[in-house]
Amino acid sequence: MPDSRNTVKRYLQAKSEPPKYTPRPAVASLLDEYRDYIRQRIADAHPYKIPATVIAREIRDQGYRGGMTILRAFIRSLSVPQEQEPAVRFETEPGRQMQVDWGTMRNGRSPLHVFVAVPGYSRMLYIEFTDNMRYDTLETCHRNAFRFFGGVPREVLYDNMKTVVLQRDAYQTGQHRFHPSLWQFGKEMGFSPRLCRPFRAQTKGKVERMVQYTRNSFYIPLMTRLRPMGSTVDVETANRHGLRWLHDVANQRKHETIQARPCDRWLEEQQSMLALPPEKKEYDVHPGENLVSFDNPPNIIHSPSTTHSAEEWRDDGTATSTTDGARRAVATGKPYKRSACAVTTGSRPGMELYGLPGASAS
């Protein structure tokens, strides 16, 4: 048997070339056929950044079956930083709080703003695009959001927007002077307005995060898809696509903070929401003579002419009727004869756009 020590010594003293290794043949990646699309997609979006989750959804529609790790690595190689979910520090029990904020997607002669509402427990998201941020628009967006959610939270949290608060701490610390129309609207719907603490952005972090999420994951991808075709995102286009995005993506995704889908958590939170109050109805008045009966008195009856109208229904179930400028009380709850009036329920334009309860079939 040869001496193993001599064998080792002989090999150590040998002046042989260092071993050479041949590279392994490249293995095709599931991402290879989509790399050109991703490069072009990112180039078209410049200077905006598109999240990897959006690109993944787009290429999966084209047949991609790979994972997120290789996709994120490729996007990082193109110097596109990926967004990170910040930790949310304040949690609320179901039905307690909804956070509301505005986001501006576009300024200029054709502005585009987005109203964002997020119930704190479930993170269920509602968005509505508008061309202004006036008070009447804010109230309309609230009403649509409450219909979308099927209920009303006990409180709504805002920042210092002028259509919400006129003066912070007007009466004492924490006692604010709210916009009178908003205060009355809160009484009507059953919620209390609340203000986030100044210089504490994390207090309203849920909705602020969702404004950025809407911008990065919905608006920028939509805008950059339409831009090469010479199209822009207007209010109607944004709301039409936005409703589908809410249903298919935003409220179906697994939320990183709560580790659950908002639509699943919403089933729990909805049970704790306040019921929607009876909805106001509007009635048009037309010439004719009819007997009019209401199961419940209407809120407003208005006329396109100056013939007759009834308005401001009182708590005691009576209304004030105006006939050619003369006002008189009209008892309700029983049929009564109104001179030259016929009442028809008016439509509520816009419901078809948002797909809310009460929308007409399309």
C-alpha positions as CSV (number, residue, x, y, z in Angstrom):
1,M,0.0,0.0,0.0
2,P,1.6,3.3,-1.0
3,D,2.4,5.9,1.6
4,S,-0.4,8.4,1.5
5,R,1.9,11.1,3.0
6,N,4.3,10.8,0.0
7,T,1.4,11.1,-2.4
8,V,0.2,14.3,-0.8
9,K,3.7,15.7,-0.7
10,R,4.2,14.9,-4.4
11,Y,1.0,16.7,-5.4
12,L,1.9,19.7,-3.3
13,Q,5.3,20.0,-4.9
14,A,3.9,19.6,-8.5
15,K,3.9,22.8,-10.5
16,S,0.6,22.1,-12.3
17,E,-1.8,24.7,-13.6
18,P,-4.7,25.7,-11.3
19,P,-7.9,23.9,-12.0
20,K,-10.2,25.5,-14.6
21,Y,-13.9,25.5,-14.3
22,T,-16.3,25.9,-17.3
23,P,-19.4,28.1,-16.7
24,R,-22.7,26.3,-16.6
25,P,-24.9,26.9,-19.6
26,A,-27.5,29.6,-19.1
27,V,-30.9,28.4,-18.1
28,A,-33.9,30.2,-19.6
29,S,-35.9,32.3,-17.2
30,L,-39.7,32.5,-17.1
31,L,-39.2,36.3,-17.2
32,D,-37.1,36.4,-20.4
33,E,-39.9,36.9,-22.9
34,Y,-41.3,39.8,-20.8
35,R,-38.1,41.8,-20.2
36,D,-38.6,44.0,-23.3
37,Y,-42.1,44.8,-22.3
38,I,-41.0,45.7,-18.8
39,R,-38.2,48.0,-20.1
40,Q,-40.6,49.7,-22.4
41,R,-43.3,50.0,-19.8
42,I,-40.9,51.7,-17.4
43,A,-39.6,54.0,-20.1
44,D,-43.1,55.0,-21.1
45,A,-43.9,55.9,-17.5
46,H,-40.8,58.0,-16.9
47,P,-40.4,60.1,-14.7
48,Y,-43.1,58.2,-12.8
49,K,-42.5,55.0,-11.0
50,I,-44.7,51.9,-11.4
51,P,-44.8,49.4,-8.5
52,A,-43.7,45.8,-9.2
53,T,-47.1,44.6,-8.2
54,V,-48.7,46.5,-11.1
55,I,-46.2,45.2,-13.6
56,A,-46.7,41.7,-12.3
57,R,-50.4,42.0,-12.8
58,E,-49.9,43.2,-16.4
59,I,-47.5,40.5,-17.4
60,R,-49.5,37.8,-15.7
61,D,-52.4,38.9,-18.0
62,Q,-50.0,38.1,-20.8
63,G,-49.1,34.6,-19.5
64,Y,-46.3,35.1,-17.0
65,R,-46.1,32.3,-14.5
66,G,-43.0,33.2,-12.6
67,G,-42.6,34.6,-9.1
68,M,-42.2,38.1,-7.7
69,T,-38.6,37.7,-6.5
70,I,-37.0,37.5,-10.0
71,L,-39.3,40.3,-11.2
72,R,-38.4,42.6,-8.3
73,A,-34.7,41.8,-8.9
74,F,-35.0,42.7,-12.6
75,I,-36.8,46.0,-11.8
76,R,-34.1,46.9,-9.3
77,S,-31.5,46.4,-11.9
78,L,-33.3,49.1,-13.9
79,S,-32.9,51.4,-11.0
80,V,-36.5,51.6,-10.0
81,P,-36.9,51.7,-6.2
82,Q,-39.8,49.7,-4.8
83,E,-42.4,51.2,-2.5
84,Q,-42.5,49.8,1.1
85,E,-45.6,49.5,3.3
86,P,-45.1,51.7,6.4
87,A,-46.2,50.4,9.7
88,V,-49.6,51.8,10.8
89,R,-49.4,52.9,14.4
90,F,-53.0,53.5,15.2
91,E,-55.6,50.8,15.0
92,T,-59.4,51.2,15.7
93,E,-62.1,48.8,16.4
94,P,-64.7,47.9,13.7
95,G,-67.1,50.6,12.8
96,R,-65.5,53.3,14.9
97,Q,-63.6,55.5,12.4
98,M,-63.3,56.3,8.7
99,Q,-60.4,58.5,7.5
100,V,-60.9,60.9,4.6
101,D,-58.5,62.9,2.5
102,W,-58.1,64.5,-0.9
103,G,-55.3,63.8,-3.3
104,T,-54.4,65.8,-6.4
105,M,-53.5,63.8,-9.4
106,R,-53.2,66.7,-11.8
107,N,-53.2,70.5,-11.5
108,G,-53.6,73.1,-14.2
109,R,-56.5,74.0,-16.5
110,S,-57.9,70.4,-16.3
111,P,-57.4,69.4,-12.7
112,L,-58.0,65.9,-11.4
113,H,-58.5,65.3,-7.7
114,V,-59.4,62.1,-5.8
115,F,-61.5,61.7,-2.7
116,V,-60.2,58.8,-0.6
117,A,-62.1,57.1,2.3
118,V,-60.8,54.3,4.4
119,P,-62.5,52.6,7.3
120,G,-59.8,52.1,9.9
121,Y,-60.4,48.5,10.9
122,S,-60.9,46.8,7.5
123,R,-58.9,49.2,5.2
124,M,-61.7,48.8,2.7
125,L,-61.0,51.5,0.1
126,Y,-63.3,53.9,-1.7
127,I,-62.1,56.5,-4.3
128,E,-64.0,59.1,-6.3
129,F,-62.4,61.4,-8.9
130,T,-63.6,65.0,-9.2
131,D,-62.5,68.2,-10.9
132,N,-62.8,70.3,-7.7
133,M,-62.7,70.1,-3.9
134,R,-65.6,72.4,-3.0
135,Y,-67.8,71.6,0.0
136,D,-70.7,70.4,-2.0
137,T,-68.4,68.0,-3.8
138,L,-67.0,66.8,-0.5
139,E,-70.5,66.0,0.8
140,T,-71.5,64.2,-2.4
141,C,-68.4,62.0,-2.1
142,H,-69.2,61.2,1.5
143,R,-72.7,60.2,0.6
144,N,-71.4,58.0,-2.2
145,A,-68.8,56.5,0.1
146,F,-71.4,55.6,2.8
147,R,-73.6,53.9,0.1
148,F,-70.6,52.1,-1.2
149,F,-69.8,50.8,2.4
150,G,-73.4,50.2,3.2
151,G,-73.2,52.1,6.5
152,V,-71.8,55.0,8.4
153,P,-68.9,55.0,10.9
154,R,-69.2,56.6,14.3
155,E,-66.6,59.2,13.5
156,V,-64.7,60.6,10.5
157,L,-61.2,61.8,10.8
158,Y,-59.9,64.8,8.7
159,D,-56.9,67.1,8.5
160,N,-57.3,70.8,8.5
161,M,-59.1,71.2,5.1
162,K,-61.1,74.5,4.9
163,T,-64.3,72.7,3.9
164,V,-64.2,70.8,7.2
165,V,-62.8,73.2,9.9
166,L,-63.0,76.9,10.2
167,Q,-60.9,77.3,13.3
168,R,-59.0,74.7,15.4
169,D,-59.4,75.0,19.2
170,A,-61.8,77.9,18.7
171,Y,-63.5,77.3,22.0
172,Q,-60.8,75.5,24.0
173,T,-58.2,72.9,23.3
174,G,-59.8,70.1,21.2
175,Q,-63.0,72.2,20.7
176,H,-63.0,73.2,17.1
177,R,-65.3,75.3,15.0
178,F,-66.3,73.1,12.1
179,H,-67.8,74.2,8.8
180,P,-71.5,74.5,9.6
181,S,-72.6,72.5,6.6
182,L,-70.3,69.6,7.5
183,W,-71.5,69.8,11.1
184,Q,-75.1,69.6,10.0
185,F,-74.3,66.8,7.6
186,G,-72.7,64.8,10.4
187,K,-75.8,65.2,12.5
188,E,-77.9,64.0,9.6
189,M,-75.8,60.9,8.9
190,G,-74.9,60.1,12.5
191,F,-71.1,60.6,12.6
192,S,-68.9,63.0,14.5
193,P,-66.2,64.9,12.7
194,R,-62.7,64.6,14.2
195,L,-59.4,66.3,13.4
196,C,-56.0,64.7,13.3
197,R,-53.4,66.2,15.6
198,P,-51.2,68.8,13.8
199,F,-47.7,67.7,12.8
200,R,-48.7,64.1,13.5
201,A,-49.2,62.7,10.0
202,Q,-49.2,59.1,11.3
203,T,-52.5,59.8,13.0
204,K,-54.1,59.8,9.6
205,G,-51.6,57.5,8.0
206,K,-54.1,54.9,6.7
207,V,-55.8,57.3,4.3
208,E,-52.6,59.2,3.4
209,R,-51.0,55.9,2.5
210,M,-54.0,55.0,0.4
211,V,-53.8,58.3,-1.5
212,Q,-50.2,57.3,-2.5
213,Y,-51.3,53.8,-3.2
214,T,-54.1,55.1,-5.5
215,R,-51.6,57.4,-7.3
216,N,-48.9,54.7,-7.8
217,S,-51.0,51.6,-8.4
218,F,-53.9,53.0,-10.3
219,Y,-53.6,56.5,-11.6
220,I,-50.0,56.5,-12.9
221,P,-50.4,53.0,-14.6
222,L,-53.6,54.2,-16.2
223,M,-52.2,57.5,-17.3
224,T,-49.1,56.1,-18.8
225,R,-51.1,53.5,-20.7
226,L,-53.3,56.1,-22.3
227,R,-50.5,58.7,-22.9
228,P,-48.9,56.9,-25.8
229,M,-52.3,56.8,-27.5
230,G,-52.7,60.6,-27.1
231,S,-55.4,60.2,-24.4
232,T,-55.7,61.8,-21.0
233,V,-57.5,60.6,-17.9
234,D,-60.6,62.7,-17.3
235,V,-63.0,62.4,-14.4
236,E,-65.4,60.0,-16.1
237,T,-62.6,57.7,-17.3
238,A,-60.9,57.7,-13.9
239,N,-64.1,56.8,-12.1
240,R,-65.1,54.1,-14.6
241,H,-61.7,52.3,-14.4
242,G,-61.4,53.1,-10.7
243,L,-64.5,51.2,-9.7
244,R,-63.2,48.1,-11.4
245,W,-59.8,48.6,-9.8
246,L,-61.4,48.8,-6.4
247,H,-63.4,45.6,-7.0
248,D,-60.6,43.5,-8.7
249,V,-57.4,44.8,-7.1
250,A,-57.4,47.2,-4.2
251,N,-60.0,45.5,-2.0
252,Q,-59.0,42.0,-3.0
253,R,-55.3,42.2,-2.3
254,K,-53.7,41.0,0.9
255,H,-53.0,44.1,2.9
256,E,-49.4,44.0,4.3
257,T,-50.2,45.6,7.6
258,I,-53.3,43.6,8.6
259,Q,-52.3,40.5,6.7
260,A,-55.8,40.1,5.3
261,R,-57.9,41.1,2.4
262,P,-59.9,44.3,3.0
263,C,-63.0,42.8,1.5
264,D,-62.8,39.9,4.1
265,R,-62.2,42.2,7.1
266,W,-65.1,44.4,5.8
267,L,-67.6,41.6,6.4
268,E,-66.7,41.9,10.0
269,E,-66.6,45.7,10.2
270,Q,-69.8,46.3,8.3
271,Q,-71.7,44.7,11.2
272,S,-70.6,47.5,13.5
273,M,-71.4,50.4,11.2
274,L,-74.3,52.7,11.8
275,A,-77.3,52.2,9.5
276,L,-77.7,54.6,6.6
277,P,-80.5,57.1,7.4
278,P,-83.5,57.2,5.1
279,E,-82.4,58.6,1.8
280,K,-83.6,62.0,0.7
281,K,-85.7,61.9,-2.5
282,E,-86.4,64.7,-4.9
283,Y,-89.7,65.1,-6.8
284,D,-90.5,67.1,-9.9
285,V,-93.8,69.0,-10.1
286,H,-95.7,69.0,-13.4
287,P,-99.0,70.6,-14.4
288,G,-102.1,68.5,-13.9
289,E,-104.5,67.7,-11.1
290,N,-103.9,64.5,-9.1
291,L,-104.4,63.1,-5.6
292,V,-101.0,62.6,-4.0
293,S,-100.2,60.1,-1.2
294,F,-96.9,59.3,0.5
295,D,-96.0,56.4,2.7
296,N,-93.3,58.6,4.1
297,P,-93.2,62.4,3.4
298,P,-90.7,63.5,0.8
299,N,-87.9,65.7,1.8
300,I,-88.1,68.2,-1.1
301,I,-90.6,68.9,-3.8
302,H,-89.4,71.4,-6.4
303,S,-90.9,72.8,-9.6
304,P,-89.2,73.9,-12.8
305,S,-91.7,76.7,-13.0
306,T,-93.2,79.1,-10.4
307,T,-96.5,77.3,-10.2
308,H,-96.4,75.4,-6.9
309,S,-93.8,73.9,-4.6
310,A,-93.6,72.3,-1.1
311,E,-90.4,72.4,0.9
312,E,-88.8,72.1,4.4
313,W,-90.7,69.2,5.9
314,R,-91.0,69.6,9.6
315,D,-90.4,67.1,12.4
316,D,-94.2,67.1,13.2
317,G,-94.9,65.6,9.7
318,T,-96.2,68.8,8.2
319,A,-94.9,70.8,5.2
320,T,-95.0,74.4,4.1
321,S,-96.6,74.8,0.7
322,T,-96.1,77.8,-1.5
323,T,-98.8,78.7,-4.1
324,D,-97.9,81.8,-6.2
325,G,-96.0,83.2,-3.3
326,A,-98.5,82.4,-0.5
327,R,-97.4,79.9,2.1
328,R,-99.7,77.5,3.9
329,A,-99.3,74.4,6.0
330,V,-100.2,71.0,4.5
331,A,-100.9,67.9,6.6
332,T,-99.1,64.8,5.5
333,G,-99.5,61.1,6.0
334,K,-102.9,61.0,4.2
335,P,-103.9,61.7,0.6
336,Y,-104.5,65.4,-0.1
337,K,-105.5,67.3,-3.1
338,R,-102.9,69.7,-4.6
339,S,-104.1,72.2,-7.1
340,A,-102.6,71.6,-10.6
341,C,-99.8,69.3,-9.3
342,A,-98.6,65.8,-10.2
343,V,-95.6,64.4,-8.4
344,T,-93.0,62.0,-10.1
345,T,-89.9,60.7,-8.5
346,G,-86.8,62.3,-10.0
347,S,-83.6,60.5,-11.0
348,R,-80.3,60.7,-9.3
349,P,-77.7,61.2,-12.0
350,G,-74.3,59.8,-11.4
351,M,-75.3,56.6,-9.6
352,E,-74.7,54.6,-12.7
353,L,-71.1,55.7,-12.8
354,Y,-70.3,54.5,-9.3
355,G,-72.3,51.3,-9.4
356,L,-73.9,52.1,-6.1
357,P,-77.3,50.9,-4.7
358,G,-80.1,52.7,-6.5
359,A,-78.3,52.8,-9.9
360,S,-80.4,52.0,-12.9
361,A,-79.5,48.9,-14.8
362,S,-77.2,49.4,-17.8
